Amino acid sequence: MGNIVTSNTSICRGCGCKLDVLQRVRGLCGNLECDRKDVPYQESKRREWLLASIRQQIPDTWSSTLPIVLLPRNERLLVPLPDTRYETHRGYLFKIVKEARTCYENDGELLAESNAPVNGISSIDATLPVLSTACGLCRGECCYTGGNSAWLRPATIQRQHWFRFGVSDKRIVDFYLSYLPVTSFEDSCVYQGEYGCTLPRNLRANKCNQFLCKELGDLVSALAENEGSSCIAAAINNNSAECIATVDALGFLEIAIP
């Protein structure tokens, strides 16, 4: 099944006008506004199809009533980190370290770090081991936004308090560069290696440490609402389930795919 849901209706779902024979295939008249308004409908139908498809793939030993949570899936290629990306990141590090030092030397001005969305997950639930499990199933799809900057900012550098101890800019930059992986995911964050982020958590940007995606919020809700305290987590790429597993608050219970 593709992303476009077909229909046999004779009336446009968007504006209610009468459709010709060809337009009835999609159920839309072709007006751009009708197409725009139809996106949620298409997404809901795609979700229905995915859930039905996953139900057909789960083992007979799994409960058919377990809720299913759909997760994204990173399927980018692992490639040697290009020299151009290395040099771009190196230049960026020198820039933000210099900015952080300037602020520090101007009467110790403290920079504020940006916060990231947590999509309704409480600070207590954010520590649940299953969230790390889900991120492993996803393989860090959200990390592509880090690009060549890794969301690092002058405030991230200032947070380390290295300037108090006379650490040079070059030493700080080289320290960060030492954590770059030999291979990383193509067109993703420079620090996203095969097994996740290669930066220690205390060196990462605030956004990276805080961000919890909507799908993780769905997972926490599913576990909280399900009396059996378990659910099915399915990592989806291109309308296909790449990995399906049962999980509880502590992580994996059983994996069906792969």
C-alpha positions in Angstrom: 0.0 0.0 0.0 1.2 3.5 -0.9 0.8 6.7 1.0 -2.3 7.7 -1.1 -5.6 6.2 0.1 -7.9 5.2 -2.7 -11.7 5.7 -2.6 -14.8 5.0 -4.6 -16.8 7.9 -3.3 -18.5 10.3 -5.8 -18.2 13.3 -3.5 -14.9 15.2 -2.6 -13.9 14.6 1.0 -12.6 18.2 1.2 -15.3 20.4 -0.3 -18.2 18.1 -1.1 -18.2 18.8 -4.8 -19.2 16.0 -7.3 -16.2 14.0 -8.7 -15.6 12.7 -12.1 -14.5 9.1 -12.8 -10.8 9.7 -12.4 -11.2 11.9 -9.3 -13.2 9.2 -7.5 -10.1 7.0 -7.3 -8.6 9.4 -4.7 -11.9 10.9 -3.4 -10.6 14.4 -4.0 -11.3 17.1 -6.6 -7.7 18.1 -7.0 -8.0 21.5 -5.3 -4.9 22.3 -3.4 -6.8 23.2 -0.3 -8.7 20.0 -0.3 -5.4 18.1 -0.7 -4.0 20.0 2.3 -7.0 19.3 4.5 -6.9 15.6 3.5 -3.4 14.9 5.0 -4.8 13.9 8.5 -7.2 11.5 6.8 -4.4 10.0 4.8 -2.3 9.6 7.9 -5.1 8.0 9.8 -5.7 5.5 7.1 -2.0 4.8 6.8 -1.9 4.2 10.5 -4.9 1.8 10.3 -3.2 -0.2 7.6 0.1 -0.4 9.5 -1.6 -1.6 12.7 -3.5 -4.3 10.8 -0.3 -5.3 9.0 1.6 -5.6 12.3 -1.2 -7.6 13.8 -0.7 -10.2 11.0 3.0 -10.4 11.7 3.1 -10.9 15.5 3.6 -14.5 16.8 0.6 -16.5 17.9 2.0 -16.6 21.4 1.6 -12.9 21.8 -1.7 -11.5 23.1 -3.8 -10.1 20.2 -5.1 -7.3 22.5 -1.7 -5.7 23.3 -1.6 -2.1 22.2 0.8 -1.2 19.4 3.0 1.8 19.4 4.5 2.9 16.1 8.1 4.2 16.3 10.2 5.8 13.5 13.3 4.0 12.2 16.6 5.3 11.1 17.7 3.4 7.9 20.5 5.8 6.9 23.8 4.2 5.8 26.8 3.9 8.0 29.7 5.5 6.2 33.2 6.7 7.1 32.9 10.2 8.5 33.9 12.5 5.5 36.9 14.8 6.0 34.6 17.7 4.9 32.2 17.0 7.8 35.1 16.7 10.2 36.6 20.0 9.2 33.2 21.7 9.2 32.5 20.5 12.8 36.0 21.4 13.9 35.5 25.0 12.6 32.1 25.2 14.3 33.6 24.0 17.6 36.3 26.7 17.5 33.6 29.3 16.9 31.3 28.3 19.8 34.3 27.9 22.2 35.5 31.4 21.3 32.0 32.8 21.9 31.7 30.9 25.2 35.1 32.2 26.4 34.2 35.8 25.4 31.1 35.7 27.5 33.0 34.1 30.4 35.6 36.8 30.3 33.0 39.6 30.3 32.3 39.6 34.0 31.5 35.9 34.0 28.3 36.2 31.9 26.3 33.0 32.1 24.6 31.7 29.0 21.2 29.9 29.1 20.8 26.6 27.2 17.6 26.0 25.2 15.2 23.4 26.4 13.7 20.6 24.3 10.2 19.2 24.0 9.3 16.2 26.2 5.8 15.6 24.8 4.1 15.2 28.1 6.6 12.7 29.7 7.2 13.5 33.4 10.7 13.8 34.8 10.0 10.5 36.7 8.8 8.6 33.6 11.8 10.0 31.6 14.0 7.7 33.6 12.1 4.5 32.5 14.6 2.0 30.9 12.1 1.3 28.2 12.7 4.7 26.6 16.3 3.7 25.9 15.0 0.5 24.5 12.7 2.3 22.2 15.4 4.6 21.0 17.5 1.5 20.2 14.6 0.2 18.1 14.4 3.5 16.3 18.2 3.8 15.9 18.1 7.5 16.6 15.9 8.9 13.7 15.7 12.3 15.5 19.5 12.6 15.6 19.7 13.6 11.9 18.8 17.2 13.1 22.2 17.4 14.8 24.0 17.6 11.5 27.5 19.1 11.7 26.8 21.1 14.9 25.4 18.3 17.1 23.2 21.1 18.6 26.3 22.2 20.6 26.1 25.8 21.6 28.4 28.3 23.5 26.2 27.6 26.6 27.1 23.9 26.3 30.8 24.7 26.4 30.4 27.2 29.2 28.4 24.6 31.3 31.6 22.6 31.6 33.5 25.3 33.6 36.7 24.5 31.9 37.7 28.1 31.5 38.2 28.3 35.3 41.1 25.9 35.0 42.8 27.7 32.1 42.0 25.1 29.5 42.8 26.4 26.0 40.4 26.6 23.1 42.3 24.1 21.1 42.4 21.7 24.0 38.6 21.9 24.3 38.0 21.5 20.6 40.4 18.5 20.4 38.7 16.9 23.4 35.3 17.0 21.6 36.9 15.8 18.3 38.3 12.8 20.1 34.8 11.4 20.5 33.9 11.5 16.8 33.2 8.0 15.5 35.2 6.6 12.6 31.9 5.7 10.9 28.6 7.6 11.4 25.2 7.6 9.8 25.1 9.4 6.5 23.6 13.0 6.7 22.9 12.6 10.4 24.7 14.0 13.5 28.4 13.7 13.3 28.5 11.9 16.6 25.8 9.4 15.7 27.8 6.1 15.5 26.6 2.6 14.9 25.6 2.1 18.6 24.3 5.6 19.3 25.8 8.9 20.4 29.5 8.7 20.9 29.6 11.8 23.1 29.3 11.2 26.9 26.0 12.6 28.1 27.5 15.4 30.1 29.2 16.8 26.9 26.0 16.7 24.8 23.8 19.6 24.1 20.9 20.2 26.4 18.4 19.5 23.6 19.9 16.0 23.1 19.7 15.1 26.8 16.2 16.4 27.2 14.3 15.6 23.9 11.6 13.0 24.1 9.7 12.5 20.9 5.9 12.1 20.5 6.2 8.4 19.9 8.0 7.9 23.2 5.1 9.8 24.8 2.7 7.4 23.1 4.7 4.5 24.5 4.6 5.7 28.1 0.9 6.3 27.7 0.3 2.8 26.3 2.2 1.2 29.2 0.4 3.3 31.8 -3.1 2.5 30.3 -2.6 -1.2 29.7 -3.5 -3.4 32.6 -1.0 -6.0 31.5 1.8 -3.3 31.7 3.2 -4.3 28.3 2.7 -3.4 24.7 4.1 -4.0 21.2 6.6 -1.5 19.8 7.1 -1.5 16.1 9.8 0.5 14.3 8.5 1.7 10.9 10.4 2.6 7.8 8.7 3.2 4.4 5.4 1.6 5.5 7.2 -1.5 6.6 7.9 -2.8 10.2 11.6 -3.2 10.5 11.5 -4.5 14.0 8.6 -5.6 16.3 9.0 -6.3 20.0 7.0 -6.6 23.2 8.2 -4.3 25.9 7.4 -3.3 29.4 8.6 -0.5 31.6 12.0 -2.1 32.0 12.7 -2.8 28.3 12.5 -5.8 26.0 10.4 -8.9 26.6 10.5 -10.6 23.3 11.6 -9.7 19.7 9.8 -11.0 16.6 11.4 -9.1 13.8 14.2 -9.4 12.9 
